[in-house]
Amino acid sequence: MLKIKRVYEAAAKSDGTRFLVERLWPRGMKKETLKMKAWLKNVAPSADLRNWFAHDPLKWAEFQKRYQAELKANPAEWQTILTAAQKGDVTLLYSAHDTEHNNALALKSFLEKRLK
């Protein structure tokens, strides 16, 4: 099962394998505090796409299309997450304030289609 969680929320055993899916390190977060398997910065949206989106909810649908195109072009970047999700619970960690329009949510949707 795939889940998403803000990096600022406490880790839980139910999280399973945790991956940070942000291109930039979260502000104020110490690496030893984050309790994650890996930081997969290359699975995050490109800097150009991230800057274009700028967490504008009006751009959400187009952001998801563009991000999925980037993901499809680079399967090696997300295969680790998919493999872990086939074996157990996986939590995608993100730092955005917006819990309804963020790359972890878009990535989760993308990966869930490949798990079926």
C-alpha positions as a printed NumPy array, in Angstrom:
array([[  0.   ,   0.   ,   0.   ],
       [  1.229,   3.465,  -0.899],
       [  0.774,   6.366,   1.516],
       [  1.932,   9.948,   1.643],
       [  2.993,  11.954,   4.668],
       [  4.528,  15.339,   5.385],
       [  8.113,  15.06 ,   6.595],
       [  7.189,  17.08 ,   9.676],
       [  4.827,  14.36 ,  10.947],
       [  6.283,  11.728,  13.263],
       [  7.367,   8.416,  11.779],
       [  5.199,   5.401,  12.608],
       [  5.745,   1.659,  12.24 ],
       [  2.693,   1.575,   9.961],
       [  4.579,   3.801,   7.467],
       [  6.57 ,   0.83 ,   6.213],
       [  9.447,   1.816,   3.937],
       [  9.822,   5.594,   3.777],
       [ 11.184,   7.533,   0.792],
       [ 11.727,  11.29 ,   0.576],
       [ 10.452,  12.348,  -2.874],
       [ 11.53 ,  16.005,  -2.904],
       [ 14.238,  17.591,  -5.036],
       [ 15.232,  19.978,  -2.228],
       [ 15.949,  18.995,   1.378],
       [ 13.069,  20.051,   3.685],
       [ 13.721,  23.185,   5.727],
       [ 14.599,  22.664,   9.36 ],
       [ 14.752,  18.877,   9.062],
       [ 17.776,  16.945,  10.294],
       [ 18.721,  13.872,   8.293],
       [ 18.895,  11.647,  11.371],
       [ 15.356,  12.697,  12.371],
       [ 13.708,  11.718,   9.095],
       [ 13.979,   7.904,   9.382],
       [ 13.842,   7.019,   5.705],
       [ 15.264,   4.378,   3.43 ],
       [ 16.359,   6.831,   0.72 ],
       [ 16.121,  10.362,  -0.613],
       [ 14.971,   9.962,  -4.216],
       [ 15.453,  13.517,  -5.43 ],
       [ 15.431,  12.504,  -9.103],
       [ 11.893,  11.131,  -8.828],
       [ 10.692,  14.632,  -7.896],
       [  9.51 ,  17.019, -10.612],
       [ 12.232,  18.838, -12.527],
       [ 13.202,  22.288, -11.291],
       [ 11.544,  23.841, -14.347],
       [  8.254,  22.021, -13.721],
       [  8.341,  22.761,  -9.996],
       [  8.957,  26.462, -10.631],
       [  6.23 ,  26.624, -13.286],
       [  3.678,  24.941, -10.994],
       [  4.555,  27.017,  -7.895],
       [  1.808,  25.149,  -5.977],
       [ -0.903,  26.972,  -7.915],
       [ -4.079,  24.846,  -7.597],
       [ -5.286,  26.215, -10.949],
       [ -2.304,  24.511, -12.621],
       [ -2.813,  21.172, -10.805],
       [ -4.306,  19.181, -13.706],
       [ -1.625,  20.334, -16.142],
       [  1.108,  19.775, -13.547],
       [  0.022,  16.151, -13.128],
       [  0.157,  15.571, -16.907],
       [  3.603,  17.114, -17.23 ],
       [  4.931,  15.312, -14.158],
       [  3.612,  11.966, -15.402],
       [  5.4  ,  12.577, -18.71 ],
       [  8.654,  13.143, -16.794],
       [  8.072,   9.976, -14.766],
       [  7.314,   7.866, -17.849],
       [ 10.569,   9.051, -19.412],
       [ 12.596,   7.978, -16.335],
       [ 11.285,   4.652, -14.974],
       [ 14.583,   3.827, -13.266],
       [ 13.978,   6.726, -10.862],
       [ 10.705,   5.323,  -9.438],
       [ 11.231,   1.578,  -9.851],
       [ 12.718,   1.305,  -6.327],
       [  9.468,   2.639,  -4.853],
       [  7.328,   0.315,  -6.968],
       [  9.398,  -2.721,  -5.977],
       [  9.124,  -1.828,  -2.276],
       [  5.354,  -1.264,  -2.61 ],
       [  4.927,  -4.723,  -4.129],
       [  6.478,  -6.166,  -0.942],
       [  4.771,  -4.02 ,   1.699],
       [  3.704,  -0.593,   2.863],
       [  5.515,   2.441,   1.477],
       [  5.234,   6.069,   2.553],
       [  6.21 ,   8.902,   0.23 ],
       [  7.505,  11.847,   2.233],
       [  6.991,  15.427,   1.071],
       [  7.394,  18.888,   2.592],
       [  4.781,  21.039,   0.809],
       [  2.215,  22.832,   2.939],
       [ -0.544,  22.041,   0.441],
       [ -1.772,  18.522,   1.223],
       [ -4.074,  18.362,  -1.828],
       [ -1.752,  19.62 ,  -4.588],
       [  1.778,  18.239,  -4.25 ],
       [  4.183,  16.012,  -6.129],
       [  3.896,  13.123,  -3.633],
       [  0.161,  12.897,  -4.274],
       [  0.71 ,  12.943,  -8.047],
       [  3.49 ,  10.337,  -7.736],
       [  1.299,   8.104,  -5.568],
       [ -1.46 ,   8.185,  -8.195],
       [  1.056,   7.419, -10.963],
       [  2.524,   4.451,  -9.065],
       [ -0.846,   3.023,  -7.992],
       [ -1.778,   2.599, -11.664],
       [  1.361,   0.492, -12.117],
       [  0.671,  -1.663,  -9.057],
       [ -2.667,  -2.92 , -10.415]])
